[in-house]
């Protein structure tokens, strides 16, 4: 079975074509600057040179048309025709209260996702565009939506209801939804496989650290808590997002500086986090370089980030009454030894110790154990693969 996985952004579209039986990626690529007049498409096939073109892509439909042309091209393609695509899996950030597991795409789903765009304004519309485009271009091919929020559908009510007047939940659906769930689900499963244990017997904390970051507590294979909430804003500081702050700060700043709600949202989402504290960059690597040069604000930013992660690790260990494995994943978690060192430093009371030599000399792109010999808790680097998880869910539902 050949499954095309699509991740639609506001002006971008990422794709991977899987041969699900072998687990191989036949081709993958990105379409960038959709609707901006000067598009860029990068197409990659294992064993071949990357292919790049700069077409005009006024819409997601036109971007997908180019993707299908590339996949079936005699020189750059890997399939004879688009009929060889057996199913399409979509990454969808938000399933709201209705879609709590991966599901077949139909008009009812798309209509519902339109209704929750107000609580998912950044990621909702692009995902809907991707589904509509595939419906038009591949009308007879089944589609599946895999929701980032679905991994958290089993969290207890006391874990997702905010301490606000209860009608804000019942009437307005304001609650903790959680995000990056597909990544946390994949990584927690891979952790159990790597350690040769039954995930149902394990307590795992997964740290998905990138420009957007979240932490999840996974007990027996099920999520019991997560750092992101009603939106991806809640939780630890991120590249440009503030993470959790005293909510009273928001109206105070708005009144003092005369900001509108949209302007305040822009501050919280695009001007805060590592960028806002350091004044240097939203990129951990740039902040680290500045910190090593003695930049006090960059040092402060890194310490705030590491401390926030430590707090969640400690809280989730208490919530689960134990911890078997602490896992780092995603761009920063997988590749930056310094953040792993800072988080695990002085955590021996919880049984967390890393081998500094292994942490510095890890092998990129594969599961790697950085646990110290006398650590009670396993500390691992597990590369995430959300697209493959989406492909597996799509296969399961379509079959």
LINBELBEL-V244541 format. One record per residue. N is the residue number from 1. RES is the residue in three letters. PHI is phi in radians with two decimals (999 if undefined). PSI is psi in whole degrees, 0 to 359 (* if undefined). NEAR is the number of other C-alpha atoms within 10 Angstrom. Layout:
# LINBELBEL-V244541
n->N res->RES phi->PHI psi->PSI near->NEAR
n->N res->RES phi->PHI psi->PSI near->NEAR
This chain:
# LINBELBEL-V244541
n->1 res->UNK phi->999 psi->131 near->13
n->2 res->UNK phi->-1.84 psi->123 near->21
n->3 res->UNK phi->-2.13 psi->128 near->25
n->4 res->UNK phi->-1.66 psi->123 near->25
n->5 res->UNK phi->-1.83 psi->130 near->27
n->6 res->UNK phi->-2.15 psi->135 near->27
n->7 res->UNK phi->-2.20 psi->104 near->20
n->8 res->UNK phi->-1.63 psi->129 near->25
n->9 res->UNK phi->-1.88 psi->179 near->21
n->10 res->UNK phi->-1.07 psi->322 near->17
n->11 res->UNK phi->-2.32 psi->25 near->17
n->12 res->UNK phi->-2.54 psi->165 near->21
n->13 res->UNK phi->-2.65 psi->122 near->23
n->14 res->UNK phi->-1.84 psi->146 near->19
n->15 res->UNK phi->-2.50 psi->150 near->21
n->16 res->UNK phi->-2.50 psi->135 near->23
n->17 res->UNK phi->-1.88 psi->119 near->26
n->18 res->UNK phi->-1.84 psi->141 near->23
n->19 res->UNK phi->-1.63 psi->103 near->17
n->20 res->UNK phi->-1.21 psi->332 near->18
n->21 res->UNK phi->-1.15 psi->316 near->9
n->22 res->UNK phi->-1.55 psi->341 near->8
n->23 res->UNK phi->1.40 psi->6 near->12
n->24 res->UNK phi->-1.38 psi->145 near->13
n->25 res->UNK phi->-1.57 psi->113 near->19
n->26 res->UNK phi->-1.34 psi->323 near->20
n->27 res->UNK phi->-2.83 psi->153 near->21
n->28 res->UNK phi->-2.67 psi->164 near->20
n->29 res->UNK phi->-3.13 psi->183 near->20
n->30 res->UNK phi->-2.38 psi->142 near->21
n->31 res->UNK phi->-1.98 psi->118 near->27
n->32 res->UNK phi->-2.01 psi->155 near->22
n->33 res->UNK phi->1.10 psi->42 near->23
n->34 res->UNK phi->-1.15 psi->131 near->24
n->35 res->UNK phi->1.40 psi->4 near->17
n->36 res->UNK phi->-1.89 psi->1 near->12
n->37 res->UNK phi->1.59 psi->338 near->12
n->38 res->UNK phi->-2.30 psi->69 near->13
n->39 res->UNK phi->-1.24 psi->159 near->19
n->40 res->UNK phi->-2.35 psi->128 near->19
n->41 res->UNK phi->-2.13 psi->125 near->25
n->42 res->UNK phi->-2.03 psi->121 near->16
n->43 res->UNK phi->-2.04 psi->128 near->22
n->44 res->UNK phi->-2.18 psi->130 near->21
n->45 res->UNK phi->-2.17 psi->127 near->19
n->46 res->UNK phi->-0.93 psi->132 near->11
n->47 res->UNK phi->1.52 psi->358 near->6
n->48 res->UNK phi->-2.15 psi->162 near->8
n->49 res->UNK phi->-1.19 psi->145 near->10
n->50 res->UNK phi->-1.09 psi->145 near->12
n->51 res->UNK phi->-2.04 psi->130 near->13
n->52 res->UNK phi->-2.25 psi->134 near->14
n->53 res->UNK phi->-2.33 psi->164 near->11
n->54 res->UNK phi->-2.25 psi->70 near->14
n->55 res->UNK phi->-1.51 psi->164 near->18
n->56 res->UNK phi->-1.46 psi->126 near->17
n->57 res->UNK phi->-2.18 psi->89 near->25
n->58 res->UNK phi->-1.22 psi->343 near->16
n->59 res->UNK phi->-2.66 psi->170 near->18
n->60 res->UNK phi->-1.16 psi->329 near->26
n->61 res->UNK phi->-1.03 psi->312 near->20
n->62 res->UNK phi->-1.17 psi->326 near->17
n->63 res->UNK phi->-1.12 psi->316 near->27
n->64 res->UNK phi->-1.15 psi->325 near->21
n->65 res->UNK phi->-1.03 psi->319 near->16
n->66 res->UNK phi->-1.17 psi->320 near->16
n->67 res->UNK phi->-1.04 psi->314 near->23
n->68 res->UNK phi->-1.13 psi->323 near->17
n->69 res->UNK phi->-1.10 psi->318 near->15
n->70 res->UNK phi->-1.18 psi->319 near->21
n->71 res->UNK phi->-1.14 psi->334 near->24
n->72 res->UNK phi->-1.89 psi->1 near->17
n->73 res->UNK phi->-1.11 psi->142 near->14
n->74 res->UNK phi->-1.11 psi->328 near->11
n->75 res->UNK phi->-1.61 psi->316 near->8
n->76 res->UNK phi->-1.85 psi->354 near->18
n->77 res->UNK phi->-1.51 psi->175 near->19
n->78 res->UNK phi->-2.33 psi->355 near->16
n->79 res->UNK phi->-2.35 psi->159 near->19
n->80 res->UNK phi->-1.33 psi->323 near->12
n->81 res->UNK phi->-2.69 psi->166 near->13
n->82 res->UNK phi->-1.21 psi->344 near->14
n->83 res->UNK phi->-1.16 psi->344 near->11
n->84 res->UNK phi->-1.29 psi->347 near->14
n->85 res->UNK phi->-1.40 psi->115 near->21
n->86 res->UNK phi->-1.45 psi->333 near->17
n->87 res->UNK phi->-2.85 psi->160 near->23
n->88 res->UNK phi->-2.16 psi->130 near->27
n->89 res->UNK phi->-1.93 psi->133 near->32
n->90 res->UNK phi->-1.93 psi->134 near->27
n->91 res->UNK phi->-1.43 psi->123 near->24
n->92 res->UNK phi->-2.19 psi->124 near->28
n->93 res->UNK phi->-1.17 psi->321 near->24
n->94 res->UNK phi->-2.30 psi->123 near->25
n->95 res->UNK phi->-1.84 psi->2 near->25
n->96 res->UNK phi->1.09 psi->206 near->23
n->97 res->UNK phi->-1.48 psi->344 near->14
n->98 res->UNK phi->-1.53 psi->314 near->11
n->99 res->UNK phi->-1.76 psi->101 near->18
n->100 res->UNK phi->-1.86 psi->8 near->18
n->101 res->UNK phi->-2.73 psi->165 near->17
n->102 res->UNK phi->-1.02 psi->139 near->24
n->103 res->UNK phi->-2.55 psi->158 near->19
n->104 res->UNK phi->-1.14 psi->140 near->16
n->105 res->UNK phi->-1.41 psi->130 near->19
n->106 res->UNK phi->-2.57 psi->179 near->15
n->107 res->UNK phi->-1.12 psi->326 near->11
n->108 res->UNK phi->-1.10 psi->318 near->9
n->109 res->UNK phi->-1.13 psi->313 near->16
n->110 res->UNK phi->-1.08 psi->319 near->15
n->111 res->UNK phi->-1.07 psi->319 near->11
n->112 res->UNK phi->-1.15 psi->316 near->14
n->113 res->UNK phi->-1.08 psi->329 near->22
n->114 res->UNK phi->-1.09 psi->324 near->15
n->115 res->UNK phi->-1.27 psi->337 near->12
n->116 res->UNK phi->-1.78 psi->13 near->17
n->117 res->UNK phi->-0.99 psi->323 near->16
n->118 res->UNK phi->-1.00 psi->331 near->10
n->119 res->UNK phi->-1.73 psi->2 near->16
n->120 res->UNK phi->-2.50 psi->55 near->19
n->121 res->UNK phi->-1.22 psi->333 near->11
n->122 res->UNK phi->-1.45 psi->318 near->13
n->123 res->UNK phi->-1.77 psi->338 near->18
n->124 res->UNK phi->-1.15 psi->304 near->23
n->125 res->UNK phi->-1.00 psi->317 near->18
n->126 res->UNK phi->-1.08 psi->320 near->20
n->127 res->UNK phi->-1.10 psi->318 near->26
n->128 res->UNK phi->-1.12 psi->319 near->20
n->129 res->UNK phi->-1.06 psi->319 near->18
n->130 res->UNK phi->-1.10 psi->318 near->23
n->131 res->UNK phi->-1.14 psi->316 near->26
n->132 res->UNK phi->-1.13 psi->321 near->19
n->133 res->UNK phi->-1.13 psi->317 near->19
n->134 res->UNK phi->-1.18 psi->324 near->22
n->135 res->UNK phi->-1.08 psi->321 near->19
n->136 res->UNK phi->-1.31 psi->318 near->10
n->137 res->UNK phi->-1.50 psi->333 near->16
n->138 res->UNK phi->-2.26 psi->66 near->16
n->139 res->UNK phi->-1.11 psi->337 near->11
n->140 res->UNK phi->-1.80 psi->5 near->12
n->141 res->UNK phi->-1.74 psi->126 near->16
n->142 res->UNK phi->-1.14 psi->144 near->19
n->143 res->UNK phi->-2.15 psi->147 near->26
n->144 res->UNK phi->-2.26 psi->136 near->26
n->145 res->UNK phi->-1.76 psi->128 near->27
n->146 res->UNK phi->-1.96 psi->117 near->31
n->147 res->UNK phi->-1.68 psi->133 near->24
n->148 res->UNK phi->-1.07 psi->330 near->25
n->149 res->UNK phi->-1.42 psi->344 near->25
n->150 res->UNK phi->-1.18 psi->332 near->27
n->151 res->UNK phi->-1.08 psi->339 near->26
n->152 res->UNK phi->-1.79 psi->13 near->27
n->153 res->UNK phi->-1.24 psi->341 near->21
n->154 res->UNK phi->-1.66 psi->0 near->14
n->155 res->UNK phi->-1.07 psi->141 near->16
n->156 res->UNK phi->-1.09 psi->153 near->12
n->157 res->UNK phi->-0.99 psi->323 near->11
n->158 res->UNK phi->-1.20 psi->347 near->8
n->159 res->UNK phi->-1.59 psi->345 near->15
n->160 res->UNK phi->-2.14 psi->348 near->22
n->161 res->UNK phi->-1.50 psi->129 near->19
n->162 res->UNK phi->-1.39 psi->156 near->16
n->163 res->UNK phi->-1.43 psi->59 near->10
n->164 res->UNK phi->-2.03 psi->170 near->10
n->165 res->UNK phi->-0.87 psi->129 near->8
n->166 res->UNK phi->-1.02 psi->331 near->13
n->167 res->UNK phi->-1.15 psi->341 near->10
n->168 res->UNK phi->-1.15 psi->333 near->14
n->169 res->UNK phi->-1.42 psi->309 near->16
n->170 res->UNK phi->-1.16 psi->324 near->11
n->171 res->UNK phi->-1.67 psi->322 near->8
n->172 res->UNK phi->-1.88 psi->358 near->10
n->173 res->UNK phi->1.04 psi->34 near->17
n->174 res->UNK phi->-1.46 psi->114 near->21
n->175 res->UNK phi->-2.82 psi->172 near->21
n->176 res->UNK phi->-1.37 psi->124 near->24
n->177 res->UNK phi->-1.81 psi->321 near->28
n->178 res->UNK phi->1.41 psi->149 near->29
n->179 res->UNK phi->-2.46 psi->177 near->29
n->180 res->UNK phi->1.08 psi->19 near->24
n->181 res->UNK phi->-1.05 psi->324 near->25
n->182 res->UNK phi->-1.11 psi->320 near->25
n->183 res->UNK phi->-1.17 psi->313 near->25
n->184 res->UNK phi->-1.11 psi->322 near->30
n->185 res->UNK phi->-1.14 psi->314 near->23
n->186 res->UNK phi->-1.09 psi->312 near->19
n->187 res->UNK phi->-1.17 psi->321 near->29
n->188 res->UNK phi->-1.16 psi->322 near->30
n->189 res->UNK phi->-1.14 psi->318 near->18
n->190 res->UNK phi->-1.15 psi->328 near->17
n->191 res->UNK phi->-1.06 psi->312 near->25
n->192 res->UNK phi->-1.09 psi->317 near->19
n->193 res->UNK phi->-1.08 psi->316 near->12
n->194 res->UNK phi->-1.09 psi->322 near->14
n->195 res->UNK phi->-1.53 psi->355 near->13
n->196 res->UNK phi->1.19 psi->35 near->9
n->197 res->UNK phi->-2.12 psi->161 near->12
n->198 res->UNK phi->-1.38 psi->122 near->13
n->199 res->UNK phi->-1.05 psi->335 near->20
n->200 res->UNK phi->-1.17 psi->344 near->13
n->201 res->UNK phi->-1.81 psi->6 near->12
n->202 res->UNK phi->-1.95 psi->148 near->20
n->203 res->UNK phi->-1.99 psi->118 near->24
n->204 res->UNK phi->-2.26 psi->139 near->32
n->205 res->UNK phi->-1.98 psi->123 near->30
n->206 res->UNK phi->-1.90 psi->129 near->27
n->207 res->UNK phi->-1.95 psi->102 near->30
n->208 res->UNK phi->-1.58 psi->100 near->27
n->209 res->UNK phi->-2.00 psi->114 near->23
n->210 res->UNK phi->-2.61 psi->210 near->18
n->211 res->UNK phi->-1.14 psi->326 near->18
n->212 res->UNK phi->-1.91 psi->135 near->22
n->213 res->UNK phi->-2.31 psi->145 near->28
n->214 res->UNK phi->-2.63 psi->157 near->28
n->215 res->UNK phi->-2.25 psi->137 near->27
n->216 res->UNK phi->-2.28 psi->145 near->28
n->217 res->UNK phi->-1.76 psi->125 near->28
n->218 res->UNK phi->-2.16 psi->114 near->28
n->219 res->UNK phi->-2.03 psi->116 near->24
n->220 res->UNK phi->1.16 psi->27 near->15
n->221 res->UNK phi->1.55 psi->355 near->19
n->222 res->UNK phi->-2.00 psi->140 near->21
n->223 res->UNK phi->-1.24 psi->134 near->25
n->224 res->UNK phi->-2.00 psi->344 near->21
n->225 res->UNK phi->-2.87 psi->159 near->26
n->226 res->UNK phi->-2.73 psi->154 near->29
n->227 res->UNK phi->-1.40 psi->327 near->24
n->228 res->UNK phi->-1.35 psi->156 near->23
n->229 res->UNK phi->-2.22 psi->238 near->22
n->230 res->UNK phi->-1.05 psi->326 near->19
n->231 res->UNK phi->-2.36 psi->173 near->16
n->232 res->UNK phi->-1.24 psi->6 near->22
n->233 res->UNK phi->-1.33 psi->327 near->23
n->234 res->UNK phi->-1.25 psi->155 near->21
n->235 res->UNK phi->2.00 psi->219 near->23
n->236 res->UNK phi->-1.41 psi->159 near->27
n->237 res->UNK phi->-1.04 psi->147 near->28
n->238 res->UNK phi->-2.21 psi->197 near->27
n->239 res->UNK phi->-1.01 psi->307 near->24
n->240 res->UNK phi->-2.22 psi->0 near->24
n->241 res->UNK phi->-1.73 psi->144 near->28
n->242 res->UNK phi->-1.26 psi->332 near->23
n->243 res->UNK phi->1.27 psi->197 near->24
n->244 res->UNK phi->-1.23 psi->132 near->16
n->245 res->UNK phi->-2.43 psi->168 near->13
n->246 res->UNK phi->-1.02 psi->120 near->6
n->247 res->UNK phi->-1.08 psi->337 near->8
n->248 res->UNK phi->-1.20 psi->339 near->8
n->249 res->UNK phi->-1.04 psi->326 near->9
n->250 res->UNK phi->-1.17 psi->305 near->16
n->251 res->UNK phi->-1.12 psi->330 near->15
n->252 res->UNK phi->-1.08 psi->311 near->12
n->253 res->UNK phi->-1.13 psi->318 near->12
n->254 res->UNK phi->-1.05 psi->316 near->14
n->255 res->UNK phi->-1.22 psi->317 near->10
n->256 res->UNK phi->-1.17 psi->322 near->8
n->257 res->UNK phi->-1.88 psi->5 near->10
n->258 res->UNK phi->1.12 psi->40 near->12
n->259 res->UNK phi->-1.58 psi->144 near->16
n->260 res->UNK phi->-1.42 psi->166 near->12
n->261 res->UNK phi->-0.96 psi->318 near->12
n->262 res->UNK phi->-1.14 psi->321 near->9
n->263 res->UNK phi->-1.17 psi->321 near->12
n->264 res->UNK phi->-1.16 psi->320 near->18
n->265 res->UNK phi->-1.06 psi->322 near->15
n->266 res->UNK phi->-1.11 psi->319 near->14
n->267 res->UNK phi->-1.08 psi->313 near->18
n->268 res->UNK phi->-1.20 psi->325 near->20
n->269 res->UNK phi->-1.66 psi->332 near->18
n->270 res->UNK phi->-2.12 psi->347 near->17
n->271 res->UNK phi->-2.17 psi->8 near->19
n->272 res->UNK phi->-1.94 psi->209 near->21
n->273 res->UNK phi->1.08 psi->212 near->27
n->274 res->UNK phi->-1.00 psi->320 near->29
n->275 res->UNK phi->-1.10 psi->312 near->25
n->276 res->UNK phi->-1.15 psi->321 near->21
n->277 res->UNK phi->-1.30 psi->312 near->22
n->278 res->UNK phi->-1.35 psi->327 near->22
n->279 res->UNK phi->1.23 psi->7 near->16
n->280 res->UNK phi->-1.82 psi->304 near->19
n->281 res->UNK phi->-2.94 psi->161 near->19
n->282 res->UNK phi->-1.54 psi->353 near->22
n->283 res->UNK phi->-1.58 psi->127 near->16
n->284 res->UNK phi->-0.98 psi->322 near->24
n->285 res->UNK phi->-1.11 psi->319 near->13
n->286 res->UNK phi->-1.17 psi->319 near->16
n->287 res->UNK phi->-1.14 psi->321 near->25
n->288 res->UNK phi->-1.12 psi->317 near->20
n->289 res->UNK phi->-1.08 psi->318 near->14
n->290 res->UNK phi->-1.16 psi->321 near->18
n->291 res->UNK phi->-1.10 psi->320 near->19
n->292 res->UNK phi->-1.17 psi->336 near->12
n->293 res->UNK phi->-1.52 psi->2 near->11
n->294 res->UNK phi->1.68 psi->8 near->11
n->295 res->UNK phi->-1.17 psi->113 near->16
n->296 res->UNK phi->-1.15 psi->323 near->12
n->297 res->UNK phi->-1.23 psi->327 near->19
n->298 res->UNK phi->-1.18 psi->319 near->27
n->299 res->UNK phi->-1.06 psi->316 near->19
n->300 res->UNK phi->-1.06 psi->315 near->16
n->301 res->UNK phi->-1.04 psi->315 near->23
n->302 res->UNK phi->-1.16 psi->321 near->22
n->303 res->UNK phi->-1.18 psi->322 near->15
n->304 res->UNK phi->-1.11 psi->316 near->17
n->305 res->UNK phi->-1.10 psi->309 near->21
n->306 res->UNK phi->-1.07 psi->320 near->21
n->307 res->UNK phi->-1.14 psi->321 near->14
n->308 res->UNK phi->-1.10 psi->320 near->17
n->309 res->UNK phi->-1.15 psi->316 near->25
n->310 res->UNK phi->-0.97 psi->316 near->19
n->311 res->UNK phi->-1.04 psi->318 near->13
n->312 res->UNK phi->-1.20 psi->320 near->22
n->313 res->UNK phi->-1.05 psi->314 near->25
n->314 res->UNK phi->-1.11 psi->316 near->15
n->315 res->UNK phi->-1.13 psi->318 near->14
n->316 res->UNK phi->-1.26 psi->329 near->25
n->317 res->UNK phi->-1.11 psi->318 near->19
n->318 res->UNK phi->-1.14 psi->317 near->12
n->319 res->UNK phi->-1.10 psi->323 near->14
n->320 res->UNK phi->-1.56 psi->354 near->16
n->321 res->UNK phi->1.03 psi->46 near->10
n->322 res->UNK phi->2.52 psi->170 near->17
n->323 res->UNK phi->-2.72 psi->128 near->25
n->324 res->UNK phi->-1.76 psi->326 near->18
n->325 res->UNK phi->-2.61 psi->135 near->23
n->326 res->UNK phi->-1.91 psi->125 near->23
n->327 res->UNK phi->-2.16 psi->134 near->27
n->328 res->UNK phi->-1.90 psi->136 near->27
n->329 res->UNK phi->-2.61 psi->176 near->24
n->330 res->UNK phi->1.30 psi->178 near->23
n->331 res->UNK phi->-0.88 psi->308 near->16
n->332 res->UNK phi->-1.36 psi->317 near->22
n->333 res->UNK phi->-1.11 psi->323 near->22
n->334 res->UNK phi->-1.40 psi->327 near->28
n->335 res->UNK phi->-1.95 psi->346 near->22
n->336 res->UNK phi->-1.89 psi->102 near->18
n->337 res->UNK phi->-1.11 psi->330 near->16
n->338 res->UNK phi->-1.14 psi->320 near->19
n->339 res->UNK phi->-1.20 psi->324 near->22
n->340 res->UNK phi->-1.14 psi->319 near->25
n->341 res->UNK phi->-1.10 psi->314 near->17
n->342 res->UNK phi->-1.11 psi->321 near->17
n->343 res->UNK phi->-1.19 psi->317 near->19
n->344 res->UNK phi->-1.48 psi->351 near->21
n->345 res->UNK phi->-1.16 psi->137 near->14
n->346 res->UNK phi->1.00 psi->39 near->13
n->347 res->UNK phi->-2.03 psi->17 near->15
n->348 res->UNK phi->-1.13 psi->334 near->14
n->349 res->UNK phi->-1.05 psi->327 near->8
n->350 res->UNK phi->-1.55 psi->4 near->17
n->351 res->UNK phi->1.43 psi->19 near->16
n->352 res->UNK phi->-1.84 psi->115 near->23
n->353 res->UNK phi->-2.47 psi->140 near->23
n->354 res->UNK phi->-1.98 psi->155 near->24
n->355 res->UNK phi->-1.51 psi->110 near->16
n->356 res->UNK phi->-1.06 psi->326 near->16
n->357 res->UNK phi->-1.17 psi->316 near->10
n->358 res->UNK phi->-1.14 psi->321 near->15
n->359 res->UNK phi->-1.09 psi->321 near->23
n->360 res->UNK phi->-1.37 psi->329 near->15
n->361 res->UNK phi->-2.02 psi->42 near->10
n->362 res->UNK phi->-1.28 psi->160 near->18
n->363 res->UNK phi->-1.66 psi->121 near->14
n->364 res->UNK phi->-1.27 psi->147 near->12
n->365 res->UNK phi->1.47 psi->1 near->12
n->366 res->UNK phi->-2.37 psi->157 near->12
n->367 res->UNK phi->-1.02 psi->136 near->20
n->368 res->UNK phi->-2.50 psi->134 near->20
n->369 res->UNK phi->-1.68 psi->119 near->20
n->370 res->UNK phi->-1.98 psi->21 near->21
n->371 res->UNK phi->-1.24 psi->137 near->22
n->372 res->UNK phi->-1.26 psi->156 near->18
n->373 res->UNK phi->-1.06 psi->327 near->10
n->374 res->UNK phi->-1.78 psi->19 near->12
n->375 res->UNK phi->-1.47 psi->136 near->15
n->376 res->UNK phi->-1.41 psi->337 near->17
n->377 res->UNK phi->-1.92 psi->135 near->20
n->378 res->UNK phi->-1.27 psi->136 near->22
n->379 res->UNK phi->-2.10 psi->121 near->26
n->380 res->UNK phi->-2.26 psi->155 near->24
n->381 res->UNK phi->-1.88 psi->120 near->29
n->382 res->UNK phi->-2.19 psi->110 near->27
n->383 res->UNK phi->-1.05 psi->135 near->24
n->384 res->UNK phi->-1.48 psi->156 near->25
n->385 res->UNK phi->-2.61 psi->77 near->15
n->386 res->UNK phi->-1.10 psi->323 near->21
n->387 res->UNK phi->-1.11 psi->319 near->26
n->388 res->UNK phi->-1.17 psi->322 near->23
n->389 res->UNK phi->-1.07 psi->319 near->20
n->390 res->UNK phi->-1.10 psi->318 near->28
n->391 res->UNK phi->-1.09 psi->318 near->28
n->392 res->UNK phi->-1.13 psi->316 near->17
n->393 res->UNK phi->-1.08 psi->318 near->19
n->394 res->UNK phi->-1.09 psi->314 near->28
n->395 res->UNK phi->-1.02 psi->313 near->20
n->396 res->UNK phi->-1.05 psi->316 near->11
n->397 res->UNK phi->-1.26 psi->320 near->14
n->398 res->UNK phi->-1.19 psi->320 near->16
n->399 res->UNK phi->-1.15 psi->* near->8
